[in-house]
Structure formats: C-alpha cells, structure tokens
Amino acid sequence: MREYYDYHKSIMVPEVLEYLNIKDDGIYVDCTAGEGGHCKAIYEKAGGKARVVGVDVDYEVLEIAEQRLKDIGCKIDFFKASYKDIDIVLRGMGIKKVDGFLMDLGVSTFQLKGENRGFTFMNDEPLDMRMDPDSVFSAIQVVNKYEEEELARIIFEYGQEYQFSRKIARSIVSSRPVNTTGELVKAIQHGLPSYEIHKRKRHFATKTFQAIRIEVNKEFENIKAALGKFENLLNHGGRVVVISFHSLEDKIIKDYFRNNPSYSLVTKKPVLPQESEISSNPRARSAKLRVAGFK
C-alpha cells in the first residue's frame, strides 16, 4: 500500500459539494469512486447521515479506497462496476431513486503511476491502458490489430491529432508488433516531423496515447450510456455533477443536458477550478464541471 501523500488528489471538491446540494438524508452515487476522495467529502459534508455509494470499474483503486477510509468509520458502499451499469448496481442494493450522481472522468494517479498499467509514456511498460483490469480488450489489440485507416480515425477524432494522424497510424502499423509503451512512443515519434516534436508544449505522444486509451475503455460510449440511465434513477430536484478533462467529453455532457427536457441547467457555462487548486494540483488545469438538475 502506498504512503498517504501519494494518493490521488480529488478535483474541485468544494464545487462538487456545493453543486450536489447535499442533504443529510440523501443518497449520493460517485460513479467514478477511484481512491475515495469525493466519497469521503460527500459523507463528511452530510455529517455521516447520507448514504454514499462508490462505484469504479478498477478493483485496484477500490481496494485503496476501502483501506484509506476504513479508519474514519465511513459507511460507504463500494462496488466494482462500470458506471454504464449503474442501474444494475442500484437495483441490486434495493435503491430505486437517488439524490445525486457524480462523475469525475479523469484518470487517477494510481492508474497513471501503477506498475504495468500502460497508461503513461513516462515508463516503458507493457501496452495495456485498461481501466478495468478484468477486461480482455487492451491497447495491444488496438495498436496491433486495427486497420491503418481505423487507427488514423481514432487518433484524429479522440486524440484531436488533426494534422498528423495518418502519418502516425502508418508509422505504428509499419512498426508492428508494438508491445510496450516505449515501442509505441518510438512509432509515434517516427510519424512526426522533428520540428513538430520540438515545438509542442506537451509530450508529442500525449494525443495518441489519449486516443488509444479512450478507444480501449469505450469512454465516450459509456458516458452516453450512463447519462441515459441517470434520469430514471433521480429524485425530482436531484442533480448530476460531471467533471470532464477532454473537450469531446465536455461536448457530450453539454449537448446531453441542453437537449434533454428532463433537466434544467444549473451551470450554463462550465465551472473551472480555482487558480489556487491548479497551482497545488496541475492535473486540475483542464477540468470543467457541469451541473444539471432533474425536474
């Protein structure tokens, strides 16, 4: 077990607590429980009286959450499941309606730093990128089995690598088999002009890694599936709070809330993190929080 200082820092906690409009007797579901930071904050905000359910597809981070919170007496129910199956989880618990859903769509510190998870290009690890370690589908299949055209589409759309997606895809295909993150980085590098690599502020592999991760975990499809289930599970006046880190994620959330007459917009524009939070936790810099209330 890691030391406490190494835990993931939950994003925008004060804003989450404010916009969930927490009641002492409410039921709240953190659909991306991770290491339990938001769950703990919700529980404490309600004075230990609200029912809190934490769901995550990654059993490793759930084990950390349970270990992390065991000493403070939190009565939080943790379940390993995808948020797209939240209706099944709640039905199994005998819960028909809840007062709030939270989704934090970022990748956790544990996933980024965890050995052999393959999320990061900072270490040479086996290609993986599965948020659900039990899934049989990983980055190995995407990188080594997808046709060049499909690979280019994913890098273009999900990675927003608009200018060089085809060249990167061609380089990856010609480099096969690609079995580690280090080999993937080299393939991406060979698909980019040297001047492009040097002028980028972020690591040149960032966009492609992001695209492959999104495809491996079917992130956009799962977000849409979960949103479609929330409205049947919310009490009137209940709220959905979503923190996104990718412009395409944010667009999915924004369009769904704006085009669904069952919801009223609590935030017409995304709420951004405070500068003080960004200074202490740079991963917060791209976060956008949107909130909708169920009519």
C-alpha positions in Angstrom: 0.0 0.0 0.0 1.3 3.4 -0.9 2.0 6.2 1.6 -0.8 8.7 2.1 1.0 11.6 0.3 0.9 9.5 -2.9 -2.9 9.4 -3.0 -4.8 10.9 -5.9 -6.0 14.4 -5.2 -9.7 14.7 -5.9 -10.6 17.5 -8.2 -12.8 20.5 -7.3 -14.1 19.1 -4.1 -15.7 22.3 -2.7 -17.5 22.8 -6.0 -18.7 19.2 -6.1 -20.1 19.5 -2.6 -21.8 22.8 -3.3 -23.5 21.7 -6.6 -24.6 18.3 -5.4 -26.8 20.2 -2.9 -26.2 17.6 -0.3 -29.0 16.7 2.2 -28.4 14.8 5.4 -30.9 12.1 4.5 -30.0 11.9 0.8 -28.5 9.1 -1.3 -25.5 10.0 -3.5 -23.6 8.0 -6.0 -20.0 8.6 -7.0 -19.8 6.8 -10.3 -16.0 7.1 -10.5 -15.1 6.5 -6.9 -11.4 6.0 -7.5 -9.4 6.2 -4.3 -12.5 7.5 -2.4 -11.7 11.3 -2.1 -15.0 12.6 -3.3 -16.9 9.8 -1.4 -15.3 10.8 1.8 -16.0 14.5 1.3 -19.7 13.8 0.5 -20.1 11.7 3.6 -18.5 14.3 5.8 -20.5 17.1 4.3 -23.7 15.2 5.3 -22.4 14.7 8.8 -22.2 11.0 8.2 -26.0 10.7 7.7 -26.3 10.5 4.0 -26.0 7.2 2.1 -23.0 7.2 -0.2 -22.3 4.6 -2.9 -18.9 4.5 -4.7 -18.6 2.7 -8.0 -15.5 2.1 -10.0 -14.5 -0.3 -12.8 -11.0 -0.7 -11.3 -10.9 -3.0 -8.4 -7.3 -2.0 -7.5 -8.3 1.6 -6.7 -11.4 0.4 -4.9 -9.1 -1.6 -2.6 -7.1 1.5 -1.9 -10.3 3.5 -1.2 -11.5 0.9 1.3 -8.2 0.8 3.0 -7.9 4.6 3.0 -11.3 5.1 4.6 -11.5 2.2 7.0 -10.2 4.2 10.0 -12.7 7.0 9.8 -15.8 4.9 10.2 -17.3 5.8 6.8 -20.4 3.9 5.9 -19.7 3.9 2.2 -20.8 1.1 -0.1 -18.1 0.4 -2.7 -18.9 -1.7 -5.8 -16.7 -2.8 -8.8 -18.8 -1.9 -11.8 -18.9 0.4 -14.8 -21.0 3.5 -14.5 -22.8 2.4 -17.6 -24.3 -0.4 -15.4 -25.3 1.9 -12.5 -28.9 0.9 -12.8 -27.9 -2.8 -12.1 -25.8 -1.8 -9.1 -28.6 0.3 -7.5 -31.3 -2.3 -8.3 -29.1 -4.9 -6.5 -28.9 -2.7 -3.5 -32.7 -2.1 -3.4 -32.3 1.6 -4.2 -34.9 3.0 -6.6 -34.0 6.7 -6.6 -31.1 8.8 -5.5 -30.4 12.5 -5.0 -27.2 13.0 -6.9 -24.7 11.4 -9.3 -21.1 12.5 -9.6 -18.8 11.5 -12.5 -15.1 12.5 -12.5 -13.9 11.4 -15.8 -10.2 11.8 -15.2 -7.6 9.1 -15.0 -6.5 8.5 -11.4 -2.9 8.9 -10.1 -2.8 5.2 -9.3 -3.6 4.3 -12.9 -1.0 6.7 -14.2 1.7 5.6 -11.8 0.6 2.0 -11.3 3.2 -0.5 -12.5 2.4 -2.2 -15.8 -0.9 -0.4 -16.3 0.5 1.1 -19.6 -1.3 4.4 -19.3 1.8 6.6 -19.3 4.7 7.1 -21.8 7.0 8.1 -18.9 7.9 4.4 -18.3 8.5 1.5 -20.7 5.7 -0.8 -19.7 3.5 -3.5 -21.5 0.8 -1.9 -23.5 -2.4 -2.1 -21.6 -4.5 1.1 -20.7 -7.4 -0.9 -19.3 -9.3 0.9 -16.6 -11.0 -2.4 -15.9 -8.1 -4.9 -15.3 -10.6 -7.8 -15.9 -11.4 -6.7 -19.4 -9.9 -8.8 -22.2 -9.6 -5.9 -24.6 -6.4 -3.8 -24.2 -4.2 -1.4 -26.1 -2.3 -4.3 -27.5 -5.3 -5.1 -29.8 -5.9 -1.5 -30.8 -2.3 -0.9 -31.7 -1.6 -4.2 -33.4 -4.9 -5.4 -34.9 -6.7 -2.3 -36.1 -6.5 -1.4 -39.8 -4.4 1.7 -40.5 -7.4 3.7 -41.6 -9.3 2.9 -38.4 -6.3 3.7 -36.3 -5.9 7.0 -38.0 -9.6 7.8 -37.4 -9.2 7.2 -33.7 -6.1 9.3 -33.4 -7.7 12.1 -35.4 -11.1 12.1 -33.5 -10.2 11.0 -30.0 -6.7 12.4 -29.8 -7.5 15.5 -31.9 -4.3 14.9 -33.7 -5.6 16.6 -36.8 -2.6 17.2 -38.9 -0.5 14.0 -38.4 -3.0 11.2 -37.6 -2.5 9.4 -40.8 1.3 9.5 -40.6 1.3 8.3 -37.0 -1.1 5.5 -37.8 1.1 4.5 -40.8 4.2 4.5 -38.6 2.5 2.4 -35.9 1.4 -0.2 -38.5 4.9 -0.4 -40.0 6.4 -0.8 -36.5 4.3 -3.8 -35.6 4.4 -5.8 -33.4 4.3 -3.0 -30.8 4.2 -4.5 -27.3 5.3 -1.8 -24.9 4.6 1.9 -24.3 8.3 2.7 -25.2 7.9 1.0 -28.6 4.7 2.9 -29.1 6.4 6.2 -28.3 9.1 5.4 -30.9 6.5 4.6 -33.5 4.7 7.9 -32.8 8.0 9.8 -33.0 8.8 8.3 -36.4 5.4 9.5 -37.6 6.1 13.1 -36.7 8.4 15.7 -38.3 11.2 16.6 -35.9 10.2 20.3 -36.0 6.8 19.3 -34.7 8.2 17.3 -31.8 10.3 20.2 -30.7 7.7 22.9 -30.9 5.0 21.1 -28.9 4.5 22.2 -25.3 3.2 18.8 -24.3 4.9 15.5 -24.9 4.4 14.5 -28.6 2.9 11.2 -27.7 0.1 12.6 -25.4 -2.6 12.9 -28.0 -2.1 9.4 -29.5 -2.0 7.8 -26.0 -5.1 9.6 -25.1 -6.9 8.4 -28.2 -5.9 4.8 -27.7 -7.0 4.9 -24.0 -10.4 6.3 -25.0 -10.9 3.6 -27.5 -9.7 0.8 -25.2 -12.1 1.8 -22.5 -15.0 2.9 -24.8 -15.1 6.0 -22.7 -17.5 8.1 -24.9 -19.9 5.3 -25.4 -20.0 4.5 -21.7 -20.6 8.2 -20.7 -23.6 8.4 -23.1 -25.0 5.1 -21.7 -24.7 6.3 -18.1 -26.3 9.7 -18.8 -29.2 7.9 -20.4 -29.9 6.0 -17.2 -29.5 8.7 -14.6 -32.8 10.4 -15.3 -34.7 7.2 -14.4 -32.9 7.0 -11.1 -33.0 10.5 -9.8 -35.5 12.0 -7.4 -37.1 15.3 -8.5 -34.6 18.0 -7.8 -31.7 15.6 -7.8 -28.5 16.7 -9.5 -25.9 15.3 -11.9 -22.4 16.7 -11.5 -19.8 15.8 -14.1 -16.1 16.8 -14.3 -14.5 16.3 -17.7 -11.0 16.8 -18.9 -11.4 16.4 -22.7 -13.2 18.8 -25.0 -15.1 15.9 -26.6 -16.2 14.6 -23.2 -17.4 18.1 -22.3 -19.3 18.4 -25.6 -21.1 15.1 -24.9 -22.2 16.3 -21.4 -23.1 19.8 -22.6 -25.2 18.6 -25.5 -27.0 15.9 -23.5 -28.1 18.3 -20.8 -29.1 21.1 -23.1 -31.1 18.8 -25.4 -32.9 16.9 -22.6 -36.1 18.5 -21.4 -36.0 16.4 -18.2 -33.1 18.5 -17.0 -32.6 22.2 -16.1 -29.1 23.7 -16.4 -27.7 24.6 -13.0 -24.5 25.8 -14.7 -25.0 27.4 -18.1 -21.2 27.6 -18.6 -18.6 25.1 -17.3 -17.2 25.8 -13.8 -13.4 25.9 -13.8 -11.1 25.1 -10.9 -9.7 27.9 -8.8 -6.2 29.1 -9.6 -5.0 28.0 -6.2 -6.1 24.4 -6.9 -4.3 24.4 -10.3 -1.2 25.6 -8.5 -1.3 22.8 -6.0 -2.6 20.2 -8.4 -1.6 20.9 -12.0 -3.8 18.0 -13.2 -6.8 20.1 -12.4 -5.9 22.7 -15.1 -8.1 21.2 -17.8 -11.1 20.3 -15.6 -14.6 21.5 -16.5 -17.5 20.9 -14.2 -21.1 21.0 -15.4 -24.3 20.5 -13.4 -27.9 19.7 -14.3 -30.9 19.3 -12.1 -33.6 16.7 -12.7 -37.0 18.4 -13.0 
